[in-house]
Amino acid sequence: MRSHTSSQFEAEVQGLRRLVLEMGERCIDVLDLSLETFLSGGADAKRLAEIEALDKQIDQDELEVDASVLRSLALRQPVAFDLRLLTASLKLATDLERIGDEAVNVSERATEVTGVARERCKDEVKALGEGAREMLKGAIEAFEDGDAKRAREVCASDEAIDARYKALTQSMFELVSAHPEDVRGAIAVMKVAKYLERVADHATNVAEEVIFIVTGDDVRRSRRG
């Protein structure tokens, strides 16, 4: 995003950016695996172990980002852009870690959805998941490129995800009315829908932090106020 007169500080900043980007890529990977697991109705031990390993690495990534930021804050006393980058990276790491958790939650519901609920939800869950994934991917790309415009586009996409989430939840309520024997599966689908809606919310948070880093504008207040 910019260079520094201190080569050591430049290396620290580039190392931090690399850590965040790698963490984001792992979040995309674990989300992909979890969605595949849910849509296929389950996974073998190897797939589940891969999901668990990715989640653990994402947790470790958060700790490394925190340590890197705190070290730079203590030693460099940054201002302006650098200070925004460092402090926002702490929040970015928190949101990315939570995305990893939500992805694991999705995979854990895979075997709970059967019968009519499974057939009815597949296309809707897939669309919701793909939408959340695109938001996450867009937010990470915006961070990598320092692109506030791209980040704003990600934020604007959240309304469509909310609408899909509400539609899927309503569809499951209607299914339970017609097929009360599938209530367990319908509840599991609604949980998955909520997990994916939260992924989109966290992706929005990441995009908002990118806007803050690049421009200094805190758009969170306008969205939540």
C-alpha positions as CSV (number, residue, x, y, z in Angstrom):
1,M,0.0,0.0,0.0
2,R,3.0,2.3,0.6
3,S,6.7,2.1,1.4
4,H,8.7,3.2,4.5
5,T,12.0,4.9,5.0
6,S,12.9,2.2,7.6
7,S,13.6,-1.1,5.8
8,Q,12.9,-3.0,9.0
9,F,9.5,-1.4,9.5
10,E,8.7,-2.0,5.8
11,A,9.5,-5.7,6.3
12,E,7.2,-5.8,9.4
13,V,4.3,-4.2,7.5
14,Q,4.7,-6.4,4.5
15,G,4.9,-9.4,6.8
16,L,1.7,-8.4,8.6
17,R,-0.1,-7.9,5.3
18,R,1.1,-11.4,4.2
19,L,-0.2,-12.9,7.4
20,V,-3.6,-11.4,7.0
21,L,-3.8,-12.4,3.3
22,E,-2.8,-16.0,4.1
23,M,-5.4,-16.1,6.9
24,G,-8.0,-14.9,4.5
25,E,-7.2,-17.5,1.9
26,R,-7.4,-20.2,4.5
27,C,-10.9,-18.9,5.5
28,I,-12.0,-19.2,1.8
29,D,-10.6,-22.8,1.7
30,V,-12.3,-23.9,4.9
31,L,-15.6,-22.3,3.8
32,D,-15.4,-24.2,0.5
33,L,-14.7,-27.5,2.2
34,S,-17.5,-27.0,4.7
35,L,-20.1,-26.1,2.1
36,E,-19.1,-29.1,0.0
37,T,-19.4,-31.3,3.1
38,F,-22.9,-30.0,3.9
39,L,-24.2,-30.1,0.4
40,S,-23.0,-33.7,-0.1
41,G,-24.5,-34.9,3.2
42,G,-21.4,-35.7,5.0
43,A,-17.7,-36.3,4.7
44,D,-15.1,-39.0,5.4
45,A,-12.6,-38.7,8.3
46,K,-9.9,-37.2,6.0
47,R,-12.1,-34.3,4.9
48,L,-13.2,-33.6,8.5
49,A,-9.6,-33.7,9.7
50,E,-8.7,-31.2,6.9
51,I,-11.4,-28.8,8.0
52,E,-10.3,-29.1,11.6
53,A,-6.7,-28.5,10.7
54,L,-7.5,-25.4,8.7
55,D,-9.6,-24.0,11.6
56,K,-6.7,-24.5,14.0
57,Q,-4.3,-22.8,11.6
58,I,-6.7,-19.9,11.3
59,D,-6.7,-19.6,15.1
60,Q,-2.9,-19.6,15.1
61,D,-3.0,-17.0,12.4
62,E,-5.0,-14.7,14.6
63,L,-2.4,-15.0,17.4
64,E,0.4,-14.2,15.0
65,V,-1.4,-11.2,13.6
66,D,-2.0,-9.9,17.2
67,A,1.6,-10.4,18.2
68,S,2.9,-8.7,15.0
69,V,0.6,-5.7,15.5
70,L,1.4,-5.3,19.2
71,R,5.1,-5.5,18.5
72,S,5.0,-2.8,15.9
73,L,2.8,-0.6,18.0
74,A,5.3,-0.8,20.9
75,L,8.5,-0.3,18.8
76,R,7.5,2.0,16.0
77,Q,4.9,4.4,17.4
78,P,3.1,4.6,14.0
79,V,0.8,7.4,12.9
80,A,-1.8,8.1,10.2
81,F,-2.0,5.3,7.6
82,D,0.4,3.0,9.4
83,L,-1.6,3.3,12.7
84,R,-4.8,2.6,10.8
85,L,-3.3,-0.5,9.2
86,L,-2.0,-1.9,12.4
87,T,-5.1,-1.3,14.5
88,A,-7.5,-2.4,11.8
89,S,-5.5,-5.6,11.3
90,L,-6.4,-6.7,14.8
91,K,-10.1,-6.4,14.0
92,L,-9.6,-8.1,10.6
93,A,-8.0,-11.1,12.3
94,T,-10.9,-11.4,14.7
95,D,-13.5,-11.4,12.0
96,L,-11.5,-13.9,9.9
97,E,-11.1,-16.2,12.9
98,R,-14.9,-16.1,13.4
99,I,-15.4,-17.0,9.8
100,G,-13.4,-20.1,10.3
101,D,-15.6,-21.0,13.3
102,E,-18.8,-20.5,11.3
103,A,-17.4,-22.7,8.5
104,V,-16.8,-25.5,11.0
105,N,-20.3,-25.1,12.3
106,V,-21.6,-25.6,8.7
107,S,-19.8,-28.9,8.3
108,E,-21.0,-30.1,11.7
109,R,-24.6,-29.9,10.5
110,A,-24.0,-32.0,7.4
111,T,-25.5,-35.3,8.7
112,E,-28.5,-33.6,10.4
113,V,-30.4,-32.7,7.2
114,T,-32.3,-35.6,5.5
115,G,-35.5,-36.2,3.6
116,V,-37.5,-33.3,2.1
117,A,-35.4,-30.7,3.9
118,R,-32.3,-31.8,2.2
119,E,-33.8,-31.7,-1.3
120,R,-35.5,-28.4,-0.8
121,C,-32.5,-26.6,0.7
122,K,-29.7,-27.6,-1.6
123,D,-30.0,-24.9,-4.2
124,E,-30.8,-22.1,-1.7
125,V,-27.9,-23.0,0.7
126,K,-25.5,-23.3,-2.3
127,A,-26.6,-19.8,-3.5
128,L,-26.3,-18.3,0.0
129,G,-22.9,-19.9,0.5
130,E,-21.6,-18.8,-2.8
131,G,-22.8,-15.2,-2.1
132,A,-21.0,-15.2,1.3
133,R,-17.9,-16.6,-0.3
134,E,-17.8,-13.9,-3.0
135,M,-18.1,-11.2,-0.3
136,L,-15.3,-12.8,1.6
137,K,-13.1,-13.1,-1.5
138,G,-13.9,-9.5,-2.5
139,A,-13.0,-8.2,1.0
140,I,-9.7,-10.0,1.0
141,E,-8.9,-8.7,-2.5
142,A,-9.8,-5.2,-1.5
143,F,-7.3,-5.5,1.4
144,E,-4.6,-6.8,-0.8
145,D,-5.1,-4.0,-3.4
146,G,-5.9,-1.2,-1.0
147,D,-9.1,-0.8,-3.0
148,A,-11.8,1.2,-1.1
149,K,-14.2,1.1,-4.0
150,R,-14.1,-2.7,-4.1
151,A,-14.6,-2.8,-0.4
152,R,-17.7,-0.6,-0.7
153,E,-19.1,-3.0,-3.3
154,V,-18.7,-5.8,-0.8
155,C,-20.6,-3.9,1.8
156,A,-23.4,-3.2,-0.6
157,S,-23.7,-6.9,-1.3
158,D,-24.7,-7.7,2.3
159,E,-28.4,-6.8,1.7
160,A,-28.8,-9.5,-0.9
161,I,-27.3,-12.1,1.5
162,D,-29.8,-10.9,4.2
163,A,-32.6,-11.3,1.7
164,R,-31.5,-14.9,0.8
165,Y,-31.2,-15.8,4.4
166,K,-34.7,-14.6,5.2
167,A,-36.1,-16.4,2.2
168,L,-34.4,-19.7,3.1
169,T,-35.6,-19.4,6.7
170,Q,-39.2,-18.8,5.5
171,S,-38.9,-21.8,3.2
172,M,-38.0,-24.0,6.2
173,F,-40.9,-22.7,8.3
174,E,-43.2,-23.6,5.4
175,L,-41.6,-27.1,5.1
176,V,-42.2,-27.8,8.8
177,S,-45.8,-27.0,8.4
178,A,-46.2,-29.4,5.5
179,H,-43.8,-32.1,6.8
180,P,-43.5,-32.0,10.6
181,E,-41.5,-35.2,10.5
182,D,-38.6,-33.2,9.0
183,V,-38.4,-30.5,11.7
184,R,-34.9,-31.6,12.8
185,G,-33.6,-31.2,9.3
186,A,-35.3,-27.9,8.8
187,I,-33.8,-26.5,12.0
188,A,-30.4,-27.7,10.9
189,V,-30.8,-25.9,7.6
190,M,-31.9,-22.7,9.4
191,K,-28.7,-22.9,11.6
192,V,-26.6,-23.3,8.5
193,A,-28.3,-20.3,6.9
194,K,-27.5,-18.3,10.0
195,Y,-23.9,-19.4,9.9
196,L,-23.5,-18.3,6.3
197,E,-25.3,-15.0,7.0
198,R,-22.8,-14.4,9.7
199,V,-19.9,-15.1,7.3
200,A,-21.3,-12.4,5.1
201,D,-21.5,-10.0,8.1
202,H,-17.9,-10.7,9.0
203,A,-16.9,-10.2,5.4
204,T,-18.7,-6.8,5.5
205,N,-16.7,-5.9,8.7
206,V,-13.5,-6.8,6.9
207,A,-14.5,-4.6,4.0
208,E,-15.3,-1.7,6.3
209,E,-11.9,-2.0,7.9
210,V,-10.3,-1.8,4.5
211,I,-12.2,1.4,3.8
212,F,-10.9,2.8,7.1
213,I,-7.3,1.8,6.4
214,V,-7.3,3.4,2.9
215,T,-9.4,6.5,3.5
216,G,-9.6,7.0,7.2
217,D,-13.5,7.0,7.0
218,D,-15.3,5.0,9.7
219,V,-18.3,3.7,7.7
220,R,-19.4,1.5,10.5
221,R,-21.2,4.4,12.2
222,S,-23.3,5.2,9.1
223,R,-24.3,1.6,8.6
224,R,-25.1,0.7,12.2
225,G,-26.3,4.1,13.4
